């Protein structure tokens, strides 16, 4: 049956764990998670979004993966989707809320993923809880964006939703900024910008699982760029974060109601500033740099959490 191509049952009888992703075939990170589940002796299923259904019936909710029962103890929800339409986005929210309503633990939760997916909501929640973040603006007001670009001298214009540094632009000229802001508005996009903060030619990625930073690295920008993302040509080296930085990252993840996340931190003005937290982080690059088995850490924490 075709569904069997997409449901990968691996050895083990302790717990049934689903790896849930938009892609119809397992991504590299999904394969690593499936391997970690297998090595820990549990049963693993790969579950593409397009095969999941939830039905309201007279006797309650019915969950399906293809034609089979959605029979898992917990799920690793890897994302809500790269660029879904509004209709897809709302449908997926309802789908995963239905799964959570049935008592199936999703990691990360829908609430946590939403907090991390919207970069301004991330900053707002962290700021309200006393976490240092850059000065930021979210607006559809062209004049206000122009005024703050003039006042702050340098700003970073960012997509409200995105990853790997794609679409980010450093602006040090208010008139150039004005043209960028107008273009955003013409395409019905919000203007989201942050004050550019002086820093070393690096930032820090900390990978938090539960109450611990399990791995961390410096990310250095290439000579011809201000971006440190590995996907944008940056290089990385392992680092041992000081206790105050570990505490900051763990606190940020807890505020955002995430179980695990990649937290990006900037060093500036003698302190640390949280730039964002990725609730669907990749980890292959960090594993190569640090040698830490991050999928093992994620799955172990999930099992521990569900068994409590």
N, C-alpha and C positions, 0 to 999 in steps of 0.2 A: 504494500500500500504506500502511496506517495508520502504520506505523513511520516513514515518511518525513516525517510531520508533526512528529515529535519528534527527527529527526536532521537538523540544519541544517548542510549542507555549504556552506562559503563558499569564496571563491576562494583560490588559493595552493597550492603543491605542496611546500613545504619540510618541513613537519612536520604530523602529524595530532594535534590536541589536542582532548580531550573536556572539556566543562564539565558536571560531574556534580552533580545537585541532586535534592532530594526532590520539588520541584514538577514537574508534568507539562508545564507551559509555562514558558519562561524568565522568571525574575524580573528586575527592573531591573538588579541587579548582574550577573546572568548575561549579560544583553544587552550590558552594557558590556564584559565580558570577551570575549564573542564578537566584538564590534566591534574590540577591541584585537588579537585573534588575526588577524582579517582584515587589518587595517591593516599588520601586521607580515609579511604575505604567506604566512601558514600556513593550513591547512585546519582548520575548526572543526566540531565536532559537539556538539549539546546532548543530554545523556543523563540522562533521569529514572531514579531508582532502580527504579521499577516495571517498566522495560523491560530491566533488566540481569539476566542469568542466568550462573551458572557451573556447569559440569557436569564431574564426574570420569568420564572415559572410559578405555577400555583403553589408548589411545594418549596419554593425558595430559589436562590440563585444557582444556575448551572454553568460551570466553567468548562471549556473545552480547548484542547489543542488539536487542531484538525478534527478528526472524528472521535478522538480518544478523550477520556476524562482528564481534566487538568489536576493530576494527582501528585502534588509536590508538597513538601513540608515548608520550603522556603525558596525564594527566588533572588538571584543577583540581577537586578534591573540595571542594565548598563547605560541606558539613555532613554530619552523620550523621542529621539529621532534627530537627524542632522538638520534638515530643513523642511519640516512638515508644513502642509497648508494649515490654515486656521482650523478647518474642519477636522483634519487628521489629528491635530494637536488636542483639540477638545475631546475627540473620540478616544484618543489614547489615555487622556486623563481619566475619563469615565471608566475605561477598561481596567486600568490598574487600580483605581479606587475600588472597583468591584472585587478585584482579587484581594485587596487588603481587607475589605469588608467581610470576606469569608474567613478571615483569620490567618491568611498566608502571609508570612513575614517577608516583605520586600526590602532589599538592601541595595541601593539607598531607597528610602521611602519617596513617594510622590512629593510630599511636602518639602522634604530636603532637596530633592532635585529642582523643584521650582525656585526655592530660595537661592540656589547656586546658579541656575540657568540664566536668570536676569541679573546682569552685573550690577545694576544700580540697586536692586533690592538687596543683593549681597552686601554692598557698601553701607546701605542704610541700616540694615540690621546690626552689622558690626559696629558702626558708629554709635548707634543707640546703646550698645552694650559696653562702650568704652574702649573698643579696639581702635588703635590709630589707623586711619585710612587717608588717602589723598583727598584734597578738596575736589569736588566733582559737581557737575551740572547735568541735569536732564530737563530738556525743554523743547518746545516747538516755537519758541520766541527767538527769531533771528537776531533782533537787536540785543537781547540779553547775552546770547552766545558771543556775539561780536564784542560786547563790552567786557566780558570776562576774559576773552582771549587777549584783549588789549591790556587788561589789568594784570593777568597772570604771566604775560610775556610768552610763555611756551605752554602749549596744551597738547594732550594726546586725544585725538578723536577716535572713538571706538564704536564698533557695533554693539548694540545692547545685548545681543546673544551671539556668541562665537567662541572660538578657541584657536590655539596655536599661533596667535598674533596676527592672523589674517584679517585684513581690512582696517588695521590700526594705522593712523597717520599722525606723525609729529608735525605740529604747526607752530611756527615761530613768527608768523606774519599775519596780523589780524585781517588784512584784506584777502589774503589767500584763504584764510579760515572762513571768511564771509562766503566765498564762492563754494567751498565745500559744504558749508551749512545749508546754503540755498539748494544745492543738489540733493542733500539728504531729504529736505522738506518736499522737493518736487517728486521724489520717489516714495513719499508718505512714510519716511523714516524719522524717528525721533533724533534729536541732536543729543549725543551723550559724549561729554568730554571730561577729562581729568587734568588737573594742573600737573605739568611735567616737573618732577622733583629731581634735583641733582643727586647723582648716585655714582658709585664705582661702575665700571663697565660690566656689571653683573647683577643678577638677582638670585633669589634662593627659592628652590622648590622643596617643600616638605611634604612627605606622604604620611598622612595620619590614618591610623586604623584604630577605632575605639578611643582609648585613653592614651595612645602612644604614637610618637613619631617613629615609624619603622624604618624610614630611609630619607635621606636628604642629599641635595647636591647644589653646588653653585652652577649657574648658567651664565656663560660669558658671551657678550655680543661680538660678532665679527668686526674687524676694523672699519668696515664701510657701512655699518648699521648701528642703530640704537636698540634694536630688538635682540632679546636674549633667547627667544624660543629655539629649541633644537630644530624644529621644522623649518625655521627661517635661517638656518646656517649657524646657529650658536653652538658653542662647545660646552662640555660639562665636566665637572670633577666632583668626587664625593666630598662631603663635609660632615663634621660632627657638630650639630647645633648646640649652642649653650642652653642651659636649663630654661632661661627666661624666654628664649625663642621657641623652644618646644612647648612651653606652657601657653604662649600666645597662639601657636598653631592649633593646639588641641582645643583651646577655648573657642577659637573661631569656628571650628568644625562643629562643636557642641551647640553654639549659638544658632548655626544654620540648620540644625536638626539632621545632620548627616552622620552616618556610621563610619564612612571613610571618604577621604578627599585628598586632592593635591592642592596644597595651599601655596600661593606665590607671594613672596615677601620682598620688600624693597628696603635697602639700607640707606637712610638719609637723615641729615641733621642729628647724627649721633643716636638714632633710634631705629626701630623697625616699623614698617607700615605694610599692612596687608593689602595687596592689590586685588586679589580674587581667590575664590576657592572653586575648584572644578569637581563637581559631584559625579562625573563620569570620566575620571582621569585615565589616560593611557599610562602604562607603566613599563613598557618594554625598554625604553631608553634608560630609565632610572635603574632598572635591573642590571643592565649592562655596565652602568657606571659604578654601582655600589655592590653588586653581587648578591643583593638581598632578594629572596624569593617572595615577592610581594603577593602573587596570587595565593600562596600558602597562608600568608598572614590574613588576607581577606576572608578566605574560606574558613579558616580556623576560628576567626572572630564571629562569623555568621553562625557556625555550628554552636559555639559557646553561647551566643545571644539567644538562639532558638531554644536551647536546652534549659535555659534559666527558668 
